[in-house]
């Protein structure tokens, strides 16, 4: 057992993901004299769990490639104390208790950052603890799954969101027969149903066996996975990936008295302060302002987490810093399609009290006469009364990211459809038609609003 002596640190950070390590680095850069300690329960910090599906598919050879910086960069070059494979088991007013393989130690902190991220949602059904059932949260999860997949041929993916679709694609790449189950009527609820249909066709075209509108009832097997049971039947499978979403990991924070917001994530101000003195929160565990709705929202996305960590670090070092908010910009790849979205879906816009009107147009990613042009579908959503852009979804073979980023900026500044139409976007035949798909969609949507 370790010594029972209490150590003192100026700043304690719980969680070594994007928000935690960005904050710790920022603090040490601004106030190098401060003692900053990071506690991470996995064996890695500054890692990219979003790369795990590509590790399963063999596109990434080693887990080390999913680590942005090795631990030594933080410890030797930046002067941060990093404790990996260390779990914080208790946190209280001015102290925390951390446990590793050698025992437990207590630390007193002056300021605390909670950057515990999000945890996978696991359905409360029989068999989720069987060998061969996986979630992907830390890099070790990917290592365990890839090793197990060497002896699996039929694999079920439960959940048709980002992770589920990426895992399905990469399991096909690894030579597996893939069954994808989604309780809703369509995959990818982050986009509208008419856009989701494009994704479903691409999945089916590449051999993924789709089971839509099927809820998970149980997973069966003696020592390991042998079958999966849904509301519509039972299927023989060798392994199961649970990808039914994530939830903010707030349990430690709640014990400290940190309040949660309406989304279930921790409530913070724009400087990442919680309601508890000297306690901050950043990353997937915390809420942020939705720049479209003007309300607090939850964005479990790595770019948002990094920026929140940057702001938290500056604020904890004594600078004035604020995180303005986000619009939920995200993009993924599903076989030959790039799938991007930002802002609100039509259903979400209605829930928020807007009067949504939308258009979906089909265009080319480049000038039609230029070699390599591919089809692109763009959907824009706006408020009928004000003309404010509310959201958009873009699916195509190439060129999606550039349009998506343009849309994200427009949404961030609450631009109107007219602003999107008159945006001075770049043009050259190898990159775009003279009427960019975003501009074309805005033109059609503008006409629809004016006709109303």
Secondary structure by P-SEA (a helix, b strand, c coil): ccccbbbbbcbbbccccaaaaaaaaaaaaaccccbbbbbbccccccccccaaaaaaacccccccccccccccccccccbbbbbcccccccccccbbbbbcccbbbbbbbcbbbbcccbbbbbccccccccccccccccaaaaaaaaaaaccccbbbbccccaaaaaaaaaaaaaccbbbbbbccccccccccaaaaaaaaaaaaaaccccccccccccccccccccccccccbbbbbcbbbbccccccccaaaaaaccccccccccccccccccccccccccccccccccccccbbbbbccaaaaaaaaaaaaaaaacccccccccccccccccccbbbbbccccaaaaaaacccccbbbbbbbcccccccbbbbbbbbbbbccccccccccccccccaaaaaaaaaaaaaaacccaaaaaaccccccccccccccaaaaaaaaaaaaaaac
